[in-house]
Amino acid sequence: MGRSARCRQATTNLRERLTMLQRLLPITVLALAACAPLPSLPPLPGMQPAGRSVALGPAGGYQQPNMTVQVAADACNAEAFIEGYKADYYLTWNQFVGPKEGIYQQLARQQPSNARVAWNLALYKGKRFNLNGYDNKTSVYGMQNLTSTDYAVRCAATSYQKGKNAGTAAAMSAYKQLEAQERQ
């Protein structure tokens, strides 16, 4: 076999291989794409919604309608963030407001004609969230999912935790505003 014959053979083998690669490449890409879930891309800077209007408070108790909740820019799952926000907002709020209501109820029984006590009791009375039967979505978004290999599950759990942190901070701020209205 001469040199030109070997070149023709090598060229033919190369063409056959390229043709085979061209046929297999799309199939390979599809197969790999089906195996690995692609992560959702975070919103571009400036594209994050200004906030979501939500009603805070489960049915059957105190509610704060039309509260604007700012979803953190680094939260990749807004729904999970909102659920975490609500869960810890409710708990934190009740932990602060409940004891204050109890203190002023006791003082009102002891000093029924004291206008300051009546004012302060009115600030707190009936302002606890009813959490009987409330599902805080921990089973869906909880800590157990932070180490998941599934990006969507891990993203939701991380966003939920970020929402919980934001909800705690917001409830404490709202409580301080309420407390500032007390008469001394």
N, CA, C and O atoms as a DFTB+ gen file, in Angstrom:
736 C
 N C O
     1  1       0.855      -1.144       0.000
     2  2       0.000       0.000       0.000
     3  2       0.914       1.223       0.000
     4  3       1.778       1.393       0.860
     5  1       0.684       2.057      -0.995
     6  2       1.515       3.240      -1.145
     7  2       1.062       4.366      -0.237
     8  3       0.068       4.280       0.484
     9  1       1.840       5.408      -0.314
    10  2       1.592       6.561       0.548
    11  2       0.246       7.202       0.256
    12  3      -0.465       7.537       1.204
    13  1      -0.136       7.387      -0.964
    14  2      -1.405       8.021      -1.313
    15  2      -2.584       7.146      -0.881
    16  3      -3.624       7.668      -0.482
    17  1      -2.433       5.843      -0.954
    18  2      -3.493       4.933      -0.515
    19  2      -3.697       5.044       0.989
    20  3      -4.827       5.048       1.476
    21  1      -2.572       5.135       1.729
    22  2      -2.684       5.292       3.187
    23  2      -3.354       6.617       3.541
    24  3      -4.155       6.668       4.474
    25  1      -3.042       7.679       2.820
    26  2      -3.656       8.994       3.073
    27  2      -5.151       8.945       2.808
    28  3      -5.946       9.491       3.572
    29  1      -5.530       8.279       1.707
    30  2      -6.956       8.147       1.385
    31  2      -7.669       7.353       2.481
    32  3      -8.772       7.709       2.896
    33  1      -7.031       6.276       2.944
    34  2      -7.606       5.435       4.002
    35  2      -7.761       6.248       5.287
    36  3      -8.809       6.180       5.928
    37  1      -6.740       7.016       5.675
    38  2      -6.776       7.834       6.885
    39  2      -7.852       8.906       6.770
    40  3      -8.569       9.175       7.735
    41  1      -7.968       9.519       5.593
    42  2      -8.973      10.550       5.366
    43  2     -10.370       9.948       5.457
    44  3     -11.269      10.551       6.045
    45  1     -10.557       8.771       4.882
    46  2     -11.855       8.096       4.937
    47  2     -12.207       7.762       6.387
    48  3     -13.335       7.989       6.826
    49  1     -11.223       7.216       7.136
    50  2     -11.469       6.900       8.553
    51  2     -11.821       8.160       9.342
    52  3     -12.710       8.121      10.191
    53  1     -11.153       9.254       9.082
    54  2     -11.408      10.514       9.780
    55  2     -12.809      11.025       9.456
    56  3     -13.537      11.469      10.344
    57  1     -13.185      10.960       8.167
    58  2     -14.526      11.401       7.757
    59  2     -15.607      10.541       8.421
    60  3     -16.625      11.054       8.886
    61  1     -15.372       9.251       8.455
    62  2     -16.345       8.358       9.095
    63  2     -16.489       8.687      10.576
    64  3     -17.600       8.714      11.106
    65  1     -15.385       8.931      11.228
    66  2     -15.423       9.277      12.657
    67  2     -16.136      10.607      12.889
    68  3     -16.939      10.729      13.814
    69  1     -15.849      11.592      12.062
    70  2     -16.528      12.890      12.204
    71  2     -18.026      12.756      11.982
    72  3     -18.824      13.352      12.706
    73  1     -18.403      11.974      10.984
    74  2     -19.823      11.753      10.715
    75  2     -20.485      11.075      11.915
    76  3     -21.587      11.449      12.317
    77  1     -19.813      10.087      12.477
    78  2     -20.355       9.393      13.642
    79  2     -20.481      10.346      14.830
    80  3     -21.493      10.326      15.529
    81  1     -19.470      11.178      15.065
    82  2     -19.526      12.153      16.155
    83  2     -20.666      13.143      15.943
    84  3     -21.363      13.503      16.891
    85  1     -20.853      13.578      14.712
    86  2     -21.931      14.514      14.418
    87  2     -23.292      13.892      14.714
    88  3     -24.218      14.588      15.131
    89  1     -23.412      12.603      14.501
    90  2     -24.673      11.909      14.783
    91  2     -24.859      11.666      16.280
    92  3     -25.968      11.779      16.803
    93  1     -23.777      11.338      16.952
    94  2     -23.859      11.003      18.376
    95  2     -23.923      12.224      19.291
    96  3     -24.492      12.145      20.380
    97  1     -23.361      13.327      18.878
    98  2     -23.306      14.501      19.747
    99  2     -24.685      14.971      20.209
   100  3     -24.875      15.154      21.412
   101  1     -25.655      15.175      19.316
   102  2     -26.977      15.603      19.798
   103  2     -27.624      14.586      20.728
   104  3     -28.281      14.962      21.699
   105  1     -27.445      13.312      20.438
   106  2     -28.021      12.255      21.278
   107  2     -27.372      12.284      22.652
   108  3     -28.056      12.148      23.666
   109  1     -26.066      12.461      22.693
   110  2     -25.338      12.521      23.958
   111  2     -25.778      13.724      24.784
   112  3     -25.994      13.611      25.991
   113  1     -25.909      14.865      24.135
   114  2     -26.342      16.077      24.839
   115  2     -27.726      15.879      25.431
   116  3     -27.957      16.244      26.584
   117  1     -28.646      15.314      24.675
   118  2     -29.999      15.066      25.189
   119  2     -29.986      14.097      26.363
   120  3     -30.687      14.297      27.355
   121  1     -29.188      13.052      26.240
   122  2     -29.115      12.063      27.318
   123  2     -28.559      12.694      28.584
   124  3     -29.082      12.451      29.672
   125  1     -27.527      13.486      28.467
   126  2     -26.945      14.130      29.646
   127  2     -27.881      15.175      30.241
   128  3     -27.963      15.315      31.461
   129  1     -28.575      15.898      29.395
   130  2     -29.513      16.913      29.889
   131  2     -30.656      16.267      30.657
   132  3     -31.149      16.836      31.631
   133  1     -31.075      15.101      30.235
   134  2     -32.167      14.411      30.922
   135  2     -31.722      13.868      32.271
   136  3     -32.543      13.717      33.176
   137  1     -30.447      13.576      32.417
   138  2     -29.937      12.999      33.658
   139  2     -29.745      14.036      34.747
   140  3     -30.011      13.753      35.915
   141  1     -29.300      15.206      34.403
   142  2     -28.952      16.210      35.401
   143  2     -29.919      17.380      35.324
   144  3     -30.042      18.009      34.273
   145  1     -30.620      17.687      36.437
   146  2     -31.516      18.844      36.413
   147  2     -30.689      20.128      36.313
   148  3     -29.696      20.308      37.016
   149  1     -31.120      20.989      35.440
   150  2     -30.416      22.251      35.280
   151  2     -30.915      23.232      36.333
   152  3     -32.122      23.338      36.547
   153  1     -30.021      23.945      36.989
   154  2     -30.449      24.884      38.021
   155  2     -31.150      26.089      37.408
   156  3     -30.859      26.497      36.284
   157  1     -32.075      26.644      38.172
   158  2     -32.706      27.883      37.751
   159  2     -31.690      28.994      37.920
   160  3     -30.940      29.033      38.895
   161  1     -31.679      29.879      36.972
   162  2     -30.750      30.995      37.077
   163  2     -31.350      32.052      37.981
   164  3     -32.554      32.304      37.917
   165  1     -30.546      32.669      38.813
   166  2     -31.074      33.745      39.646
   167  2     -31.449      34.932      38.766
   168  3     -30.913      35.086      37.669
   169  1     -32.364      35.767      39.241
   170  2     -32.748      36.916      38.426
   171  2     -31.567      37.855      38.242
   172  3     -30.673      37.926      39.085
   173  1     -31.577      38.564      37.143
   174  2     -30.524      39.536      36.888
   175  2     -30.632      40.678      37.886
   176  3     -31.729      40.970      38.363
   177  1     -29.518      41.334      38.214
   178  2     -29.584      42.473      39.137
   179  2     -30.593      43.502      38.630
   180  3     -30.650      43.813      37.440
   181  1     -31.367      44.007      39.549
   182  2     -32.391      44.972      39.186
   183  2     -33.685      44.345      38.707
   184  3     -34.676      45.054      38.534
   185  1     -33.708      43.042      38.487
   186  2     -34.911      42.381      38.004
   187  2     -35.690      41.715      39.137
   188  3     -36.770      41.172      38.902
   189  1     -35.167      41.746      40.344
   190  2     -35.842      41.150      41.498
   191  2     -37.125      41.940      41.758
   192  3     -37.102      43.170      41.712
   193  1     -38.228      41.269      42.027
   194  2     -39.459      42.007      42.290
   195  2     -39.298      42.924      43.494
   196  3     -38.572      42.608      44.436
   197  1     -39.981      44.060      43.454
   198  2     -39.881      45.044      44.528
   199  2     -40.343      44.461      45.856
   200  3     -39.888      44.903      46.911
   201  1     -41.200      43.520      45.827
   202  2     -41.717      42.887      47.031
   203  2     -43.017      42.192      46.686
   204  3     -43.623      42.448      45.645
   205  1     -43.426      41.325      47.561
   206  2     -44.687      40.613      47.360
   207  2     -45.649      41.043      48.436
   208  3     -45.287      41.152      49.608
   209  1     -46.858      41.282      48.038
   210  2     -47.896      41.613      48.999
   211  2     -48.493      40.305      49.490
   212  3     -49.036      39.526      48.707
   213  1     -48.390      40.073      50.781
   214  2     -48.928      38.850      51.367
   215  2     -49.758      39.201      52.592
   216  3     -49.552      40.239      53.222
   217  1     -50.678      38.342      52.913
   218  2     -51.435      38.476      54.154
   219  2     -50.731      37.623      55.195
   220  3     -50.542      36.422      55.002
   221  1     -50.351      38.240      56.282
   222  2     -49.713      37.495      57.361
   223  2     -50.773      37.072      58.358
   224  3     -51.612      37.873      58.771
   225  1     -50.727      35.833      58.733
   226  2     -51.642      35.310      59.735
   227  2     -52.561      34.261      59.177
   228  3     -53.315      34.521      58.239
   229  1     -52.505      33.055      59.756
   230  2     -53.432      32.004      59.346
   231  2     -54.857      32.399      59.695
   232  3     -55.085      33.265      60.540
   233  1     -55.795      31.768      59.048
   234  2     -57.214      32.037      59.309
   235  2     -57.553      31.760      60.765
   236  3     -56.957      30.891      61.402
   237  1     -58.512      32.507      61.280
   238  2     -59.008      32.257      62.628
   239  2     -58.267      32.997      63.725
   240  3     -58.460      32.698      64.903
   241  1     -57.445      33.930      63.378
   242  2     -56.718      34.690      64.395
   243  2     -56.316      36.051      63.851
   244  3     -56.833      36.517      62.835
   245  1     -55.404      36.658      64.537
   246  2     -54.910      37.971      64.136
   247  2     -54.273      37.885      62.763
   248  3     -53.564      36.926      62.456
   249  1     -54.529      38.893      61.937
   250  2     -53.923      38.943      60.608
   251  2     -53.432      40.346      60.309
   252  3     -54.002      41.337      60.766
   253  1     -52.371      40.406      59.538
   254  2     -51.859      41.671      59.028
   255  2     -51.976      41.594      57.510
   256  3     -51.105      41.021      56.856
   257  1     -53.044      42.165      56.936
   258  2     -53.243      42.049      55.490
   259  2     -52.301      42.969      54.717
   260  3     -51.855      44.001      55.216
   261  1     -52.020      42.564      53.497
   262  2     -51.253      43.385      52.561
   263  2     -49.899      43.851      53.073
   264  3     -49.521      45.009      52.893
   265  1     -49.190      42.961      53.699
   266  2     -47.813      43.253      54.102
   267  2     -46.923      43.039      52.885
   268  3     -47.109      42.078      52.138
   269  1     -45.971      43.918      52.687
   270  2     -45.032      43.740      51.589
   271  2     -43.796      43.039      52.114
   272  3     -43.140      43.515      53.040
   273  1     -43.492      41.913      51.520
   274  2     -42.320      41.128      51.906
   275  2     -41.306      41.228      50.775
   276  3     -41.583      40.836      49.642
   277  1     -40.137      41.753      51.092
   278  2     -39.060      41.854      50.108
   279  2     -38.316      40.525      50.062
   280  3     -37.692      40.121      51.044
   281  1     -38.384      39.857      48.932
   282  2     -37.675      38.587      48.764
   283  2     -36.202      38.914      48.560
   284  3     -35.854      39.738      47.714
   285  1     -35.343      38.271      49.333
   286  2     -33.901      38.525      49.239
   287  2     -33.401      38.250      47.824
   288  3     -33.834      37.300      47.173
   289  1     -32.494      39.083      47.368
   290  2     -31.960      38.953      46.013
   291  2     -31.254      37.614      45.804
   292  3     -31.224      37.093      44.689
   293  1     -30.688      37.057      46.875
   294  2     -29.969      35.789      46.726
   295  2     -30.841      34.568      47.018
   296  3     -30.335      33.448      47.092
   297  1     -32.135      34.776      47.181
   298  2     -33.057      33.643      47.359
   299  2     -33.448      33.135      45.980
   300  3     -33.961      33.892      45.156
   301  1     -33.208      31.863      45.733
   302  2     -33.481      31.308      44.407
   303  2     -34.887      30.726      44.305
   304  3     -35.297      30.318      43.218
   305  1     -35.640      30.675      45.412
   306  2     -37.006      30.171      45.381
   307  2     -37.866      31.122      46.215
   308  3     -37.860      31.055      47.444
   309  1     -38.597      31.998      45.549
   310  2     -39.377      33.034      46.234
   311  2     -40.479      32.440      47.107
   312  3     -40.734      32.943      48.201
   313  1     -41.135      31.381      46.642
   314  2     -42.213      30.766      47.433
   315  2     -41.679      30.213      48.750
   316  3     -42.293      30.405      49.799
   317  1     -40.549      29.534      48.701
   318  2     -39.950      28.987      49.920
   319  2     -39.521      30.118      50.842
   320  3     -39.676      30.014      52.058
   321  1     -38.987      31.186      50.286
   322  2     -38.580      32.345      51.089
   323  2     -39.790      32.902      51.839
   324  3     -39.709      33.156      53.041
   325  1     -40.905      33.091      51.140
   326  2     -42.127      33.636      51.760
   327  2     -42.627      32.713      52.865
   328  3     -43.020      33.185      53.931
   329  1     -42.617      31.402      52.624
   330  2     -43.067      30.460      53.652
   331  2     -42.180      30.520      54.892
   332  3     -42.685      30.488      56.015
   333  1     -40.872      30.604      54.702
   334  2     -39.962      30.738      55.835
   335  2     -40.179      32.050      56.571
   336  3     -40.152      32.095      57.801
   337  1     -40.391      33.106      55.817
   338  2     -40.650      34.428      56.394
   339  2     -41.872      34.372      57.307
   340  3     -41.830      34.806      58.458
   341  1     -42.960      33.826      56.766
   342  2     -44.198      33.736      57.546
   343  2     -44.003      32.901      58.808
   344  3     -44.408      33.303      59.899
   345  1     -43.385      31.744      58.648
   346  2     -43.235      30.827      59.782
   347  2     -42.535      31.499      60.957
   348  3     -43.024      31.429      62.084
   349  1     -41.417      32.137      60.718
   350  2     -40.692      32.734      61.837
   351  2     -41.261      34.082      62.256
   352  3     -41.109      34.478      63.411
   353  1     -41.908      34.790      61.348
   354  2     -42.588      36.028      61.733
   355  2     -43.652      35.704      62.772
   356  3     -43.721      36.348      63.818
   357  1     -44.489      34.695      62.481
   358  2     -45.567      34.325      63.399
   359  2     -45.023      33.938      64.769
   360  3     -45.501      34.418      65.797
   361  1     -44.021      33.067      64.770
   362  2     -43.471      32.595      66.047
   363  2     -42.839      33.726      66.847
   364  3     -43.088      33.856      68.046
   365  1     -42.030      34.538      66.195
   366  2     -41.341      35.629      66.895
   367  2     -42.350      36.641      67.425
   368  3     -42.259      37.083      68.570
   369  1     -43.298      36.998      66.591
   370  2     -44.321      37.971      66.998
   371  2     -45.070      37.465      68.235
   372  3     -45.228      38.192      69.216
   373  1     -45.525      36.215      68.176
   374  2     -46.270      35.658      69.307
   375  2     -45.413      35.570      70.566
   376  3     -45.921      35.768      71.669
   377  1     -44.130      35.278      70.419
   378  2     -43.249      35.181      71.582
   379  2     -43.082      36.521      72.277
   380  3     -42.866      36.555      73.488
   381  1     -43.175      37.617      71.552
   382  2     -43.049      38.940      72.163
   383  2     -44.391      39.506      72.604
   384  3     -44.501      40.051      73.702
   385  1     -45.411      39.383      71.762
   386  2     -46.708      39.995      72.041
   387  2     -47.475      39.242      73.126
   388  3     -48.121      39.863      73.970
   389  1     -47.410      37.906      73.112
   390  2     -48.154      37.106      74.089
   391  2     -47.853      37.472      75.528
   392  3     -48.784      37.734      76.290
   393  1     -46.581      37.502      75.937
   394  2     -46.279      37.863      77.324
   395  2     -46.699      39.295      77.681
   396  3     -47.150      39.553      78.796
   397  1     -46.548      40.214      76.734
   398  2     -46.962      41.605      77.016
   399  2     -48.462      41.679      77.237
   400  3     -48.928      42.369      78.143
   401  1     -49.217      40.971      76.412
   402  2     -50.672      40.951      76.595
   403  2     -51.013      40.385      77.971
   404  3     -51.880      40.913      78.668
   405  1     -50.329      39.311      78.359
   406  2     -50.570      38.706      79.674
   407  2     -50.250      39.654      80.821
   408  3     -50.996      39.729      81.797
   409  1     -49.157      40.366      80.704
   410  2     -48.764      41.329      81.753
   411  2     -49.827      42.412      81.899
   412  3     -50.243      42.733      83.013
   413  1     -50.266      42.975      80.773
   414  2     -51.247      44.063      80.853
   415  2     -52.644      43.567      81.208
   416  3     -53.434      44.335      81.757
   417  1     -52.974      42.320      80.917
   418  2     -54.249      41.761      81.380
   419  2     -54.236      41.646      82.906
   420  3     -55.217      41.969      83.576
   421  1     -53.111      41.183      83.433
   422  2     -52.975      41.065      84.892
   423  2     -53.045      42.442      85.557
   424  3     -53.736      42.619      86.560
   425  1     -52.335      43.397      85.001
   426  2     -52.362      44.758      85.559
   427  2     -53.757      45.374      85.455
   428  3     -54.188      46.088      86.361
   429  1     -54.464      45.102      84.358
   430  2     -55.817      45.651      84.186
   431  2     -56.772      45.087      85.228
   432  3     -57.678      45.787      85.680
   433  1     -56.579      43.821      85.615
   434  2     -57.414      43.244      86.683
   435  2     -57.093      43.889      88.030
   436  3     -57.978      44.092      88.860
   437  1     -55.822      44.204      88.232
   438  2     -55.397      44.810      89.502
   439  2     -55.716      46.304      89.558
   440  3     -56.014      46.836      90.627
   441  1     -55.654      46.970      88.424
   442  2     -55.857      48.424      88.366
   443  2     -56.856      48.762      87.258
   444  3     -56.467      49.339      86.243
   445  1     -58.142      48.413      87.433
   446  2     -59.119      48.576      86.353
   447  2     -59.348      50.024      85.911
   448  3     -59.813      50.244      84.792
   449  1     -59.045      50.993      86.730
   450  2     -59.294      52.387      86.343
   451  2     -58.042      53.088      85.811
   452  3     -58.088      54.283      85.517
   453  1     -56.950      52.381      85.685
   454  2     -55.696      52.982      85.211
   455  2     -55.734      53.100      83.680
   456  3     -55.733      52.093      82.971
   457  1     -55.766      54.345      83.183
   458  2     -55.870      54.603      81.740
   459  2     -54.616      54.141      80.990
   460  3     -54.712      53.663      79.860
   461  1     -53.461      54.279      81.604
   462  2     -52.210      53.849      80.951
   463  2     -52.220      52.346      80.732
   464  3     -51.855      51.875      79.655
   465  1     -52.630      51.598      81.729
   466  2     -52.691      50.139      81.621
   467  2     -53.719      49.735      80.556
   468  3     -53.456      48.839      79.754
   469  1     -54.882      50.385      80.543
   470  2     -55.925      50.079      79.555
   471  2     -55.409      50.357      78.133
   472  3     -55.638      49.566      77.218
   473  1     -54.716      51.479      77.962
   474  2     -54.135      51.811      76.654
   475  2     -53.149      50.731      76.206
   476  3     -53.208      50.245      75.077
   477  1     -52.249      50.371      77.108
   478  2     -51.219      49.382      76.768
   479  2     -51.817      48.002      76.498
   480  3     -51.351      47.283      75.614
   481  1     -52.845      47.635      77.259
   482  2     -53.508      46.360      77.009
   483  2     -54.151      46.369      75.617
   484  3     -54.089      45.371      74.899
   485  1     -54.761      47.483      75.239
   486  2     -55.401      47.587      73.926
   487  2     -54.385      47.430      72.792
   488  3     -54.731      46.950      71.712
   489  1     -53.150      47.828      73.029
   490  2     -52.106      47.676      72.010
   491  2     -51.838      46.204      71.675
   492  3     -51.591      45.858      70.520
   493  1     -51.890      45.344      72.695
   494  2     -51.487      43.948      72.535
   495  2     -52.644      42.956      72.449
   496  3     -52.481      41.864      71.904
   497  1     -53.804      43.322      72.981
   498  2     -54.910      42.378      73.072
   499  2     -55.376      41.919      71.690
   500  3     -55.642      42.729      70.802
   501  1     -55.465      40.609      71.536
   502  2     -55.952      40.013      70.297
   503  2     -54.974      40.076      69.130
   504  3     -55.374      39.868      67.984
   505  1     -53.721      40.354      69.394
   506  2     -52.760      40.496      68.305
   507  2     -51.781      39.333      68.200
   508  3     -50.667      39.487      67.701
   509  1     -52.207      38.182      68.669
   510  2     -51.380      36.980      68.478
   511  2     -51.937      36.174      67.318
   512  3     -53.150      36.069      67.139
   513  1     -51.036      35.612      66.540
   514  2     -51.441      34.775      65.426
   515  2     -51.930      33.431      65.956
   516  3     -51.331      32.862      66.869
   517  1     -53.021      32.926      65.381
   518  2     -53.545      31.618      65.739
   519  2     -52.774      30.569      64.937
   520  3     -52.940      30.464      63.722
   521  1     -51.947      29.811      65.609
   522  2     -51.116      28.828      64.923
   523  2     -51.633      27.397      65.071
   524  3     -50.946      26.444      64.703
   525  1     -52.843      27.250      65.610
   526  2     -53.430      25.909      65.715
   527  2     -53.685      25.360      64.311
   528  3     -54.444      25.941      63.536
   529  1     -53.052      24.254      64.001
   530  2     -53.209      23.629      62.695
   531  2     -52.401      24.280      61.586
   532  3     -52.509      23.880      60.427
   533  1     -51.596      25.275      61.924
   534  2     -50.793      25.959      60.902
   535  2     -49.649      25.058      60.446
   536  3     -48.944      24.478      61.272
   537  1     -49.466      24.942      59.139
   538  2     -48.370      24.153      58.564
   539  2     -47.261      25.116      58.165
   540  3     -47.419      25.898      57.228
   541  1     -46.151      25.059      58.870
   542  2     -45.051      25.985      58.582
   543  2     -44.150      25.502      57.453
   544  3     -43.117      26.118      57.190
   545  1     -44.509      24.439      56.797
   546  2     -43.813      23.891      55.625
   547  2     -42.405      23.376      55.924
   548  3     -41.601      23.212      55.006
   549  1     -42.101      23.122      57.190
   550  2     -40.784      22.581      57.537
   551  2     -40.575      21.218      56.905
   552  3     -39.453      20.872      56.535
   553  1     -41.631      20.447      56.778
   554  2     -41.473      19.120      56.165
   555  2     -41.081      19.228      54.694
   556  3     -40.459      18.318      54.147
   557  1     -41.440      20.326      54.062
   558  2     -41.125      20.524      52.649
   559  2     -39.776      21.215      52.461
   560  3     -38.977      20.821      51.612
   561  1     -39.533      22.262      53.274
   562  2     -38.373      23.122      53.052
   563  2     -37.325      23.066      54.161
   564  3     -36.348      23.814      54.114
   565  1     -37.503      22.208      55.143
   566  2     -36.684      22.248      56.349
   567  2     -35.210      21.936      56.193
   568  3     -34.711      21.662      55.101
   569  1     -34.531      21.989      57.334
   570  2     -33.085      21.807      57.419
   571  2     -32.624      20.492      56.797
   572  3     -31.512      20.412      56.276
   573  1     -33.468      19.463      56.845
   574  2     -33.085      18.156      56.310
   575  2     -32.771      18.241      54.811
   576  3     -32.117      17.352      54.266
   577  1     -33.229      19.292      54.150
   578  2     -33.025      19.420      52.708
   579  2     -31.821      20.281      52.330
   580  3     -31.508      20.414      51.147
   581  1     -31.152      20.862      53.307
   582  2     -30.019      21.737      52.993
   583  2     -28.843      21.003      52.359
   584  3     -28.023      21.614      51.673
   585  1     -28.758      19.703      52.586
   586  2     -27.637      18.933      52.038
   587  2     -28.060      18.038      50.873
   588  3     -27.308      17.153      50.464
   589  1     -29.241      18.262      50.350
   590  2     -29.734      17.454      49.229
   591  2     -28.826      17.628      48.012
   592  3     -28.262      18.698      47.787
   593  1     -28.701      16.570      47.247
   594  2     -27.930      16.656      46.005
   595  2     -28.777      17.253      44.887
   596  3     -28.244      17.649      43.850
   597  1     -30.080      17.319      45.088
   598  2     -30.979      17.916      44.103
   599  2     -30.949      19.438      44.285
   600  3     -31.306      19.956      45.343
   601  1     -30.521      20.133      43.249
   602  2     -30.376      21.590      43.338
   603  2     -31.681      22.274      43.725
   604  3     -31.675      23.162      44.578
   605  1     -32.798      21.881      43.119
   606  2     -34.073      22.540      43.387
   607  2     -34.481      22.380      44.851
   608  3     -34.994      23.324      45.452
   609  1     -34.260      21.205      45.430
   610  2     -34.596      20.953      46.835
   611  2     -33.687      21.774      47.744
   612  3     -34.152      22.405      48.694
   613  1     -32.408      21.761      47.450
   614  2     -31.439      22.527      48.255
   615  2     -31.699      24.033      48.140
   616  3     -31.607      24.763      49.127
   617  1     -32.020      24.481      46.941
   618  2     -32.334      25.893      46.708
   619  2     -33.543      26.314      47.546
   620  3     -33.520      27.367      48.184
   621  1     -34.592      25.499      47.544
   622  2     -35.797      25.807      48.312
   623  2     -35.500      25.846      49.806
   624  3     -35.973      26.738      50.511
   625  1     -34.720      24.884      50.292
   626  2     -34.387      24.842      51.717
   627  2     -33.547      26.054      52.120
   628  3     -33.761      26.629      53.186
   629  1     -32.611      26.436      51.289
   630  2     -31.779      27.601      51.581
   631  2     -32.616      28.876      51.567
   632  3     -32.460      29.737      52.433
   633  1     -33.495      28.992      50.592
   634  2     -34.371      30.169      50.510
   635  2     -35.313      30.227      51.715
   636  3     -35.585      31.304      52.247
   637  1     -35.800      29.074      52.136
   638  2     -36.673      29.004      53.314
   639  2     -35.942      29.522      54.556
   640  3     -36.496      30.303      55.329
   641  1     -34.694      29.081      54.739
   642  2     -33.912      29.535      55.893
   643  2     -33.670      31.042      55.829
   644  3     -33.735      31.726      56.850
   645  1     -33.394      31.556      54.642
   646  2     -33.202      33.004      54.480
   647  2     -34.496      33.743      54.805
   648  3     -34.475      34.804      55.427
   649  1     -35.616      33.177      54.380
   650  2     -36.909      33.768      54.702
   651  2     -37.178      33.765      56.197
   652  3     -37.719      34.731      56.736
   653  1     -36.801      32.678      56.871
   654  2     -36.984      32.612      58.325
   655  2     -36.180      33.725      59.013
   656  3     -36.682      34.386      59.922
   657  1     -34.949      33.923      58.581
   658  2     -34.130      34.976      59.178
   659  2     -34.754      36.349      58.955
   660  3     -34.799      37.174      59.867
   661  1     -35.232      36.588      57.741
   662  2     -35.860      37.874      57.429
   663  2     -37.162      38.043      58.210
   664  3     -37.460      39.143      58.675
   665  1     -37.934      36.977      58.358
   666  2     -39.188      37.048      59.112
   667  2     -38.963      37.355      60.579
   668  3     -39.711      38.126      61.179
   669  1     -37.934      36.755      61.156
   670  2     -37.600      37.042      62.560
   671  2     -37.247      38.510      62.729
   672  3     -37.754      39.176      63.632
   673  1     -36.380      39.011      61.864
   674  2     -35.955      40.416      61.948
   675  2     -37.141      41.364      61.757
   676  3     -37.253      42.368      62.461
   677  1     -38.020      41.050      60.811
   678  2     -39.184      41.898      60.550
   679  2     -40.153      41.893      61.731
   680  3     -40.698      42.937      62.088
   681  1     -40.372      40.724      62.339
   682  2     -41.279      40.636      63.486
   683  2     -40.721      41.421      64.671
   684  3     -41.467      42.096      65.381
   685  1     -39.422      41.330      64.881
   686  2     -38.810      42.083      65.983
   687  2     -38.939      43.587      65.740
   688  3     -39.220      44.344      66.669
   689  1     -38.740      44.013      64.518
   690  2     -38.875      45.427      64.176
   691  2     -40.314      45.900      64.375
   692  3     -40.543      46.964      64.950
   693  1     -41.281      45.115      63.904
   694  2     -42.694      45.470      64.065
   695  2     -43.081      45.502      65.541
   696  3     -43.847      46.367      65.968
   697  1     -42.552      44.560      66.318
   698  2     -42.832      44.539      67.750
   699  2     -42.272      45.796      68.428
   700  3     -42.935      46.401      69.271
   701  1     -41.067      46.175      68.059
   702  2     -40.459      47.384      68.655
   703  2     -41.291      48.622      68.328
   704  3     -41.423      49.518      69.161
   705  1     -41.850      48.673      67.123
   706  2     -42.720      49.797      66.760
   707  2     -43.986      49.803      67.607
   708  3     -44.446      50.861      68.036
   709  1     -44.543      48.632      67.845
   710  2     -45.721      48.514      68.690
   711  2     -45.381      48.896      70.129
   712  3     -46.118      49.642      70.774
   713  1     -44.272      48.385      70.618
   714  2     -43.839      48.661      71.985
   715  2     -43.582      50.160      72.190
   716  3     -43.804      50.673      73.286
   717  1     -43.123      50.859      71.167
   718  2     -42.847      52.288      71.263
   719  2     -44.127      53.086      71.485
   720  3     -44.063      54.237      71.916
   721  1     -45.288      52.501      71.199
   722  2     -46.572      53.179      71.392
   723  2     -47.100      53.062      72.816
   724  3     -48.102      53.689      73.162
   725  1     -46.428      52.261      73.646
   726  2     -46.862      52.109      75.032
   727  2     -46.773      53.436      75.771
   728  3     -45.899      54.263      75.509
   729  1     -47.682      53.609      76.680
   730  2     -47.629      54.783      77.562
   731  2     -46.900      54.396      78.831
   732  3     -47.164      53.349      79.422
   733  1     -45.997      55.239      79.235
   734  2     -45.201      54.952      80.433
   735  2     -45.814      55.478      81.695
   736  3     -45.249      55.306      82.775
